[in-house]
Amino acid sequence: MIIGIGNIGSTSFKSKIIDIDDNNNVKTLGQANIDKIKSKGESNFVHSIGDSPSQTEVIEVFGFEQAINLTLDWYVKNNVIKKPQDIQAMGFKCVMGLTNGANMLTDKILDEMQKFAFVAPVHNIPYIESINIFSKILNVPMVGVFEPSFHYSIPEFRRPLSFCWEWYEDLGIKKYGFHGSSHRYLAAMAFKLMGSEDIKLITIHLGGSSSLCAIKNGKSIDTSFSFSPNSGLIQGTRVGDIDGTALLYAMKQKNLSIDEAQSIISNESGLKGIAGIGTEDFREILKAAENGNKRARIAVEMFIDGVRKYIGSFAVIMGGVDCIVLSGGIGEKNAQMRKRLLEGMEFMGIKIDDFRNSEIGSGQGLISADYSYESRAKVFVIPTNEELVVAYFTKKVVELGRDLKPEEMVFKIN
């Protein structure tokens, strides 16, 4: 089955064309990504065919409709597909709805996503827009693989946010958790490498958006994200966990409307807001910190401190750690950050091998020291593959002709 994957950002459009056969073997036919599509001017169009190295063009494109049409035209012109209708289904890594499984994107499900547009404006709004555009172009099933689906197994006592019970029951204000496709893939890879699901595992996805997940005996039992993508770790532009009264105080003192405050905590906070160098790009913030920028250094230290605290708390609730997986742009590509995140944890049986850590580059492999009292846990770097998970469940929904509930969504790597 030829499946198109849409990975929608607030100002970017990323896509892949994947061929997945009856044995779930996957071949990437092509991929194309365009940035800066919400502002007029130059955009970077990065594309590749099959396993070939990617190439970059500078183009002018504005809006999701232009970006989607341009991308589909590129796939046809470069023989990735013969015509757009060769795509048999579209899969989307959707963030937040009410049903939160793997769902046909009907009007009802899109309405559910719209209900949470205020909670996840950076995600739900552009996804709804892009899904509607694809629906007009392609007469094929549109499937959403919702991020909270992996976290359905989190115990209920970890769900409420300690507001009044009515907000939990009537408004659905509770821990949902996100990055589900990434944590699901990383867990499946860890189970394969460890030879068992009966392990205490922490998966760590660190990038423009970051989160950790505690996985015990094959199931998510806690995650750093809570009700919205504005929770958990400090994010690129999003605030992460905060004292709610601090937000209310700032709104009162600055005379901010709800929408103004939401924009600030979604787009101008996090690493970008703390570092103050005009970008959320962690590479640039790290460079500024190394060059003596005090605010950038504080942002880096806040990020490291947050990750380490979650590792400690997740180790406690699981009764130890057997395996840690690092992924995402920061987790995969920065050896020094990996070392800093896990240093001084020998008392927990976690110890990095400096040579392995530095030599692995951005590939997959083991970076923990050989087994000893100080190094009982295995630590792996594993590049994530969210698109594979989305393609797998998109195919399954189309073949079954029905939605999948979260508890039915089982993903394994042989």
N, C-alpha and C positions, 0 to 999 in steps of 0.2 A: 504494500500500500504506500503510495506517495503522499506524504503529509507535509504541509507547510506549517512552520512554527513562527508565531508572532510574539516577539518579546518587546513590549511597548514601554518606553520611558516617557517621562513628562516632556522631554524635548528631543527624543531620539527614537529611531525605529530600527530594530534588529530582526533579522529573519534567517531561516534556514529551510532548505528543501531536503527532506529525509525520506529515504526508501527503506521501509521496514518490512521484512518478509514474514512468512508464516511461522518461522522459528525464532522470530524477534531479533534476527540479525539486522544490524542497522548500517546503512551506508549514507553518508552525507553527500548529496549531489551538488550542493552549492550553498553559499551563504552570502548575505549582503546586509551591511549596516550603514545607516546614515545618521549623522548627529546634527544638532543645531537646526532642527526643522521648524521650530516655532519662532525663529527670527529670520528676517530677510537678510540675504547675503550669502556668504560662502559656507558650504557644508562639506564635511569629509565623507566620501562614499567609499567604504572599504568592502571589497568583495573577493571571493575566491570560488574556484570550480573544483569540486571533489577535494582531494588532499593537497592541491597545489597551494603554494604560498599566496597570501593575500596581497592584493594590490590596492592602492589608494588613488582616487581621483578627487579633485576639488570641483564641486558643482554648486549650482544655485537651485535650491528647492525650498518651498515654504508650505508647511502643513502636512498632516498625515496623508491626505488623499493624494497629493502630488508624490510624496515619498513612496507610498504603496504602489501606485501605478508605475513609477519609474523603476522600482525594484522588480516588479513582475515583468516589465519590458526587458530589463537586463537579463533575467533568467531565460527568457525566450530567445533573445538575440545571441546568447552564449550557449545555447543548446543544453542548458541544465534541464529544461522541460521544453516540449515543442509548442505548447500553448498553455495559458493559465488554467484551462479546464483539465489539464493532466493532473493537477492537484486534486486528490480524492477527499481530503479533509483538512481543516485548519485547526491547529491546537494552540491554545493560549495559556500562559502561566498566570492565571488570574489570582488576584491578591485576596479579595474579601467579598463575601456574600453572606446569605443566610444558610443556604444548603451546604456549601463548602465541601463538595465531593469532587467527582469528575462528571461534569454535567454538559449535556447539550445546551448551547447558549440560546435558549428560547427567549421570547419577550419577558417571560416570568423571571427567568434567572437574571436577565439584564436589569429588570426592575429591582431585583434584590441587590445587585451591585450598585445601582443608583442610590438606593437607601443608605449605603455606606460611603457615598461619594465624599461627604464632609470628613469622614474619619480617615479615609485614604485618598485624598484628592490628587496626589501626585501619581497614583496608580489607577484607581477606578475610572476617573474621568477620561484619560487618554485611551484606556482599554475599551471602554464603551464606544467611544468615537471610532476607533480603528476596527472593532468588530463589525460595526454597522457598515463601514466602508467595504470591508471584505465581503460582507453578505450581499452587497449590491453587485459586486464584481463576479463573485464565484457562487454558483448554485450548488454548494457542497455543505456537509455538516460542519458546524462550528462548535468546537468542544473547549470548555474551560476546565483546566486542572487547577483546583483552588489550593492555595498555599496552606491554609489551616488543616487540610485533610490529613496530613501526616501526624498531626498533633491531637487527633481525636482521643487517644488513649491517656492523655494527661488526666490524673485523678481530679474529681470534682472539687475537692477541697483546695486545689490550686487554681481553680477557675475564677471565683469571685475576686473583685478588686477592693474589697473591704468598704465599699460604699454601702448605703442602705440596701437591704435585700430586694426591695422593689426595683431598683435600678438593674440589678442582676436578672431578675425574672421578666420584668416588663420591657426593659430597653436592650437587653442582651449585652450589657456592659460586663465583659469577662475576658479572661485570657483566651485568645485564639491561637496565636503563634503564626509565624510566617517562614519564608525560605523553605517551605515544605519539600519542594522538588529537589532542592540541593541537599538538604539533610537526609532525604530518603535515598538519594543516589550514594552519598558518602557512607551511609550506614550499610547499604548493600555491598559496597566495595570492601568496607571494613570486615563484614561478616565473611566475605570470601577470603580475604587475606588472613584472618584470624582462625578460619575453619569452623566457626561457630557463631550462632546468634546469642548464645547464653553468656554474654559478656556485659561489662559495665563500660559504656562507650560515651565519649563526649565528642560531638562533631562541631567544628568551629569554621564558620563561613565569614571571612573578613574581606570586605571590599568597600565600594561606595555605600553599600548597606551591609550591616554586619549582625550576626547573631550566633548564639551557641545553643546546642540541644543536648539534653541528658537522655540517653537511650539505654534502657535496661531490659535484658532478655528480648531484644528485638523491637521494643516499643518505646515511643517517645513518652517520657514521664514528666518532663519540664523543658521549657525553652525560655530564652531571655526576652523575646518579644512578648507583649501582652495583648492589650485590646486593639492597639493601632500600630502602624509602622513607625509612629513617633515615640516608641517605648524601647525599653531594653538598653543596649549599649548606646553610647554617643554615636550618632550616624554622620554621614557626610555633611548633610545640610539640616538634618532633623535632630530634635533635641534629646531624644532618649528619655530615660527615667528621670522624673523631676518631682519636686514637692508641689502638689497642686495649688496650695495656697500661695506659693511664690508666683505662679502664673497669674492667679487672680489679683494679687497685689500689684504686679507690673501692669496689668490691664487697667486697674483703677488709677494708678499713679500716672500712666501715660495716656489715659483716656482712650484706650484701644477698643475697637469693636471686636466681636467674636471672630469675624472673618479676617480682620487685620492681625489679630493674635495668632490665628491658625496659619496664616501666611508666614509670619515670622518664625514660628516654631517648626514649620515644615521646610522653609526655603532659605532662612537666614541664620539658622542656629547650628548646633552640632559642631563638627570640626571646623567648618567654614566660619561660623560665628565666633568661636573661641580664638582661632588662629589669626583671623583678621587680615589675611593676605589676598582676599578676593577670590579664593577657590576652595573647593572641598577635596581636590585631588590630593590624596595622602602622600604621594611622591613629592609634590611641591611643598606640602606642609613639613614633611620630614627634612627636606633640603633646607628650608628656612630655619627649622629648629637647629640643625647642625651648623648653620651659619650664625647662630646666636640670637635669633628672634625669640624673645621671651614668651610671647603669646603662643607662637607655634610650638615651642617646647612644652608649654602647659597642655596644649591640645593633645600632643603625642602621649604625654604622661597620663592624661585622663583616659585615653583610649586603652593603653596598656593596663592601667590599674583596673579598669572596668572588666576587661577580658579575664584577668587573673582572679578577680573576686568571683566571677561566675564559675570559673573552673573549680575553685575551692568549694563553693556552695553546692555545685552539682556532685562533686566527689562525696560530700557529706550525705546528701540524700540518697545516693546509690550505695553508700558503704564502701567506697573505694573506686579506683579507675583501673581498667584493664587496657584500654586503648583510647588514644586521642587522634583525631584526624583534623588536619589544618587544610583549608581550601580558600577559594576566593582570590581576588587579585593580590591582596596583601599577604594572605596565608601561603599562597603558592610561590610568590616571587621575591620575597624579602627574607633572606636567611637571618639577618641581624634582628629583625622584628620577631621571628620565630624563637630565636634564642632568648630575647628579652621577655617574651610572653611566658616562657616556661622555666626560666632560671630560678634556682633556689627551691625547687619543688622535689628535691631528692627525698625528703621526709615522707612524701606521698608516693614514692616509687616512680617518679617521673624525672628522667634525665636525658638531655639531648647529647648526642655525639657530635661534637663541633665539626669534625671532618665530613661526616655524612651530611650534616646540615648545609655546609657550604658547597659541597660537591654536587648536590642533587639538582641545582639550578631551579628551573620551574617545572620539572617533570614529576613523576610519581615515584615514591619510594619510602623506605624506612629511614628515619633520622634519629631514633632513640639509640642510646648506648646498649651494649650487650647486656643480657640479663644479669642482674645482681640485686642486692637488697635495695640499692638506690635507684635501680632502673627495672622495675617489674612491669611497668606499663609500656606497651608498644606505641610509638608515635609515628604516624605516617603523614606525608604530604600527598594529597590526592586531588588533581584538577577535577573540579565538579563538572557535571554534564546534565544540567536541568532539562535541556532540550530532549535528551533521550527519554527521560521520565515522562515528559509531556507527550512525546510521540507514542510511547508505549500505552499510556492510558487513553489517548485519543483513539488509537486503533482499537482498543478493547471496547470502548463505548460505542464506536461505529459498528463493530462486528456484532456486539450483543444487542444493539438497537435500543439501549436504555442507559440511564445514568448509573454511576457506581456510587454507593455509599462509602464514606471514609473507611469503615471497617472491612470493606471488600477490596480495598486497594492494596494489593500485595505486589511488591517489586523485588525481584531477586536477580542476581548476576551469577551465572554458572561459570 
